[in-house]
Amino acid sequence: MDVFEFILQIVLVLLVAKIAGQISIRLGQPSVLGKIIAGIVLGPAVLGWIEQTELIHVFSEIGVLLLMFLAGLETDLESLNKNAKAATLVAVLGVIMPILMGWGAAPIFGIPTSEGVFLGLLLAATSVSISVQTLREIGWLNSREGATLLGAAVLDDVIVVILIAVAIGFFVGSDTNIAWVIAQQIIFFIVIYFVGKYLVPKFMHLFEGFKVTEPIVTAGLILLFAFAYFADFLGVSGIIGTYFMGVAISRTKYAKEVEHGVSPIAYGIFVPFFFINIGLPMSFDGIGDQIVFIIVFSIIAVLSKFIGCALGAKVCGFGWRSSAGIGAGMISRGEVALILASIGLGGGILSQEFYGAIIVVIIVTTLVTPPLLKLIFGKREEAHQV
């Protein structure tokens, strides 16, 4: 792509994202909803003005990494620890219910067992990035419910990554080393603990003495991208790496300075690309042939997460409203499920016949999450728009 052609797309994406977000707010919905819908309208499904190019994908990836890093900076570690038990139960039930319901519905459409199991695992994934942005907008991110939701989503993705590795190894007969997959997850969390506790403060302090522009902000960016790479290298989602790096920096005296420096970069350019990019894969080609599948699996995708996660929260002492909000916040599959779907297609465990339809289902779950969270939780005073 020509440089100035991409610059024109930057102009288009930023302009449309902000206008769509503002319209969504005026209609009483979180701005996230408008931005995702704008991606569908701008993309190949409707106007065809923007395609999912490599550059747009890169900007989108940087956007979600920055978004989760900022969420980590705002996370109350004490609250996260206090709600670890609740987050674990929410995550486990949020994985079990979609697997059982997705696998159970597969035979209705003549889907073989292997693909049915994979579809269930695909529906078990959670994209917390959409919920993070919505919770921030309505003022519930830094709450007991927000901490539980974040903890559950992180654990959810770790469980799903391991289970998908098992499924591909079992059904496709690949040489996936399940023990190594599990070991990689353990290694990541051990390293992030020691690096966060002992090295991050020293690294930030070192940069504090530099006589250059924005040394502390740059140090924060170096750490977040380094741990995004490290997490991805170990088979853990990059967003988990940046989230925990945000948590680590939040415990230092540099947290506010890093947040104030990174936030304009994130929300000024990269995060809008992430939300627009979510809607770009949508396609209406052949949708009529799979309409029943899309309706059935969309209902399963929404209800399985909502019921499973809400039940887990309720058992752990949350009220009905909080439980419902946590369940709603776990519905979005977003970019996590889109990535897993492409892995399944490439690995031969998801057929081309149902690939397009499941992409539509994933986007449906992503679209329903913001308005559901707004409806259940309402808006608190500390809410802010970005």
C-alpha positions, 0 to 999 in steps of 0.5 A, a space after each residue: 500500500 502507498 504511504 499516502 494511501 494509508 495516511 488517507 485511511 488513517 484520516 478516514 478511520 479516526 474521523 469515522 470512529 470518533 463520529 460513530 462513537 459520539 452518535 452512539 453516546 447520543 443514543 445512550 450507548 457506549 461509544 464502543 458499539 458505534 465504532 464496531 458498527 462503523 467498522 462493519 459499514 466501512 469494510 467489505 460487508 457494506 461500503 468497501 472503503 477499508 480492507 483488512 490490510 496488514 498495516 491496519 491489522 498492526 495498528 489494531 494490534 498495537 491498539 488492543 495492547 495499549 488498551 489492556 496496558 491502561 486497564 492494568 494501570 487502573 487495576 487495583 491489585 488488592 481488589 484483584 487478589 480479593 476476588 481471585 476465588 470468584 474470578 476462578 469460578 466465573 472463568 471455569 463455568 464460563 468455559 464449561 457452559 459454552 463447550 457443552 452447549 456448542 458441542 451439544 448443538 453441533 450434531 443438529 447441523 451435521 457437524 462432526 465431533 472434532 469440529 463440534 468440540 472446537 466450536 465449543 472451545 471457540 465459544 469459550 474464549 473471551 475478549 475482555 478488551 471490549 468489556 474493559 473499554 465499556 466498563 471504563 466509559 460507564 465507570 465500573 472498571 475500578 470496582 469489585 465487579 470489574 476486578 472479577 471480570 478482568 481476572 476471570 477473562 485472563 484465566 479463561 483465555 489461559 484455559 482455552 489456549 491449553 484446551 485448544 492445544 489438546 483438541 488439535 493434538 487429539 483430533 488432528 494428530 499434530 505433534 503438539 506437546 501438551 505438557 510444554 503448552 502448560 509449562 509455557 503458561 506457568 513460566 510466563 506467570 512466574 517470570 511476570 511476577 519476579 520481573 514485576 516485583 523486582 526489575 520493573 521499579 529499577 528499570 523505571 528508576 534508571 530511565 528517570 535519570 535520563 535527560 531526554 524527552 518523556 523517558 518515563 513514558 518511553 520506559 513504560 512503552 518498552 516494557 509493555 511491548 517487550 512483555 507483549 512479545 514475551 507472552 506471545 512467544 510463550 503462547 500466551 495472548 499478548 494482551 495478557 502480557 501487557 495487562 500484567 505489565 500495566 499492573 506491575 507499573 501501577 505499583 510504582 510511583 511512576 504509574 500516573 505519569 505513564 498513564 497520562 503519557 500513554 493514554 493520548 497515544 492509545 486513544 488518539 490513534 491506535 485504539 480506534 483502529 482496534 474497534 474499527 478492525 473488529 467489524 472489518 471481517 464481517 461478510 454477508 456473502 452466503 449468509 442466507 445459507 447459514 442463517 439458522 446456524 448463525 441464529 442458533 449459535 449466536 443464542 448459544 454464545 450469548 446465553 452460555 457465557 451469560 448463564 455460566 459466568 453469572 452463576 459463578 459470580 452469584 455462588 461467590 456472593 455477588 448480588 443478582 445485578 452484579 452477577 448479571 453484569 459480570 455474565 454480560 461482560 464475559 460475552 464478547 469473543 472479539 479478536 481472541 475468538 477471531 484469532 482462534 477461528 483462523 487457527 482452527 481453519 488453518 489446522 483443519 479442525 474448522 471447516 471453510 463451510 462454517 468459518 464465515 458463519 462463526 465469524 458473524 457469530 463472534 461479531 454478534 457477541 461483540 456487538 451485544 456486550 456494550 449495550 448489555 453492560 450499560 443496561 445492567 450496570 448503568 453509569 457511575 460518576 467516575 465514568 469518562 469518555 475516550 
